[in-house]
């Protein structure tokens, strides 16, 4: 299990961003201790990596939430379409 601080350091995003992702139910902690500390397991860290990839590709947070809910095959198609769109913009 990783703390919010460890997740922040490993991913390069701020603790506040992780708290915000929890607030909007994009990335919820795997476990919250009685003292309110948030802890994340490896599965949550992998999910965060996906979120960061989508952010890097300029997906809005609301679209990322929907993407995380679709199957892998659909997600791959959405990514291909989005990359094509980004190439056209460039």
N, C-alpha and C positions, 0 to 999 in steps of 0.2 A: 504494500500500500504506500502511496505517495501523498504527501501533504500538498496543500495548495501552493506553498512556497516552492516545493520540489518540482511540481508540475510547471510552475511559472518559469523556473530556471531551465528545465529541460526543453521546454517548448519555445521560450523566448517571448512569451506574452505576459502581460501583467497579471498580478493577483486580482486586481479589480476586474479585468476582462473575464477571468474565470468565474468570479462572483456573478458578473452580469450574465454569462452563459447559463449559470445555474438559475438565475432569476427568470430568464425567458425559457427555461426548460430545454435548452439546446444541449447542454452537457451537465448532467446532474452528478453529484458526488456518488461514489459507490457506497459510502458509509459516512454518516455524520455522528460524531461522538457526542456524549452528554454535554461536553463543554462547548459544543457548537463547531468544533474543528471539522473541516471537510477532508475526506480521504478518498483517493482515487486508485482503482486497480489498473492492471495492464489493459484490460478491455476499454476502460474509459480513456486511457492514454492513446490507444489506437484510434478511438473515435475522435479525440482532439486532433490527431494528425490529419484525419480526413477533413475535419472542419477547417483546419489551417490551409489544406490544399485547395478547398473550394474558395476560401477567402482570397487566396493568392490568384485564383482565376476570376476574381471580381464578382463572385456570386453574392447576392444579398443574404443576410442571415435568415430571413424568412424562407428563402428558397433552399438554403442549406438544410433546414429542418425537414423540409419535404423530401429532399434528396436522400437524407439518411433513412427515411422510412420506406423508400422504394427498393425493389430487388436489385441485385448486383448488375444484371443484364440491362435493366432500364437505366441505371445510374451510368453505366458505361456509354450508352447511347446519348444521354443528356450531356455527358462530358465531351463526347466527340462533337456534338452540335455546338456546344458553347465554345470549344476551341476554334471551330470553323468561324463562328461569329467574331471572336477576338481577332482572328487573322484578317477577316474582312475589314474590321475597324482599323487595323494597323495599315 
